[in-house]
Amino acid sequence: MTFTTGKRVLELLADGDRTPATGPDYALSDVTLLEPILRPPAIFCIGRNYAAHIAELGNEKPAKPIVFLKLPLSSAPPGGPVLTPTASEALDYEAELVLVIGANHEIAGYAVANDVSARDLQRSEGQWARAKGFDTSCPWGPWITTADELTDPLGLRITTHVNGEIRQDGNTRDLIFGPREIVDFIGEACTLEPGAIVLTGTPSGVGEAFDPPRYLQRGDTVRCEIEALGVIEHPIA
């Protein structure tokens, strides 16, 4: 569903308005897409939520969802660019299913994100704020697919290509903790305001898991796709 009314996206998410909009149509090739919500009120992320990804990095399966936050300035348009922080030389990709929160902790819709991660900072620092929350580390979109259009977000193929080479090829059915379980778990301690987004974890195939690791380089193009939700593609700059 495309909203072209005067209402802001946050208002639509808060009041549950799903009325089809009226107005002019534009070819996708004629527009530049921004992130669907400019600086979401919160960006929650779930770590280690696919068994194969846990295994490839030698971690243990968590008993509860591992929740961390990205910072507001990490939000970036689906076309990027992603800016490499000066503190890191080990940038990695993580394609993820995004949950978009509506009123009363409902899951109002879905999108695609890349949880770009600085692996050297993640290894050397006890907290992941710099490793996962640096500026432009969360390109997402390309739009919000509302929950009335996708009643079941499980069973969707999720892939990452780097410079045309496939690196990740998983399926959202393999999530350890499902969307509703994740939202309810976060909601036990935090208010999820309309417009907050939740990244649900990444499947196996990350650059860190290769021998030797295959980190992103400046000039690379990363393409993350989820079946039925669309594609985001962005350069590393």
C-alpha angles and dihedrals in degrees: 000000000000119000115209099156125112091260117106118238092246091056091050091051092047098049097036094234108167097166110140109252126236127216142085122332124225130197112249089233090060098057138061113226119224123197107291091242117029106230101345114227089248136003110205120185134193120216128208097009100144118067095217092052091050090052096048091056095042096243131140125252108259121237090215133022113283105228126195135158137237119210124251093252090056088075110101137170119271089252093051135168102222108208116215110232115234089233095065139065096171109068117171138185130233120181110209142180110242124213114207114207124224131178121327094009093298118153099243098178151330140250143167126261141176112220094205109202135195099218096190091056091043091055097044101042127063093219125051098218095110096031095053105018105053119130114291092006092129113056107174144165137032081193139316114274104206121232093244088064095046111035095175120036093185121094095040122136112239121195143172126203124189113200088341095309116118112236105161125038114167143132131240090228086077095065110129093208113034128222098264092044091051095049093047091048093052090043092060088074108013137047110237105210121206107276095032113131131211123205107208104204137274135266125235125289102075119155093247090065097060121096102256097020116252106217126182118267131205107273095032120130118220122200120191119185136179120191112255092005103071141237136294118195125180143161127244107235 
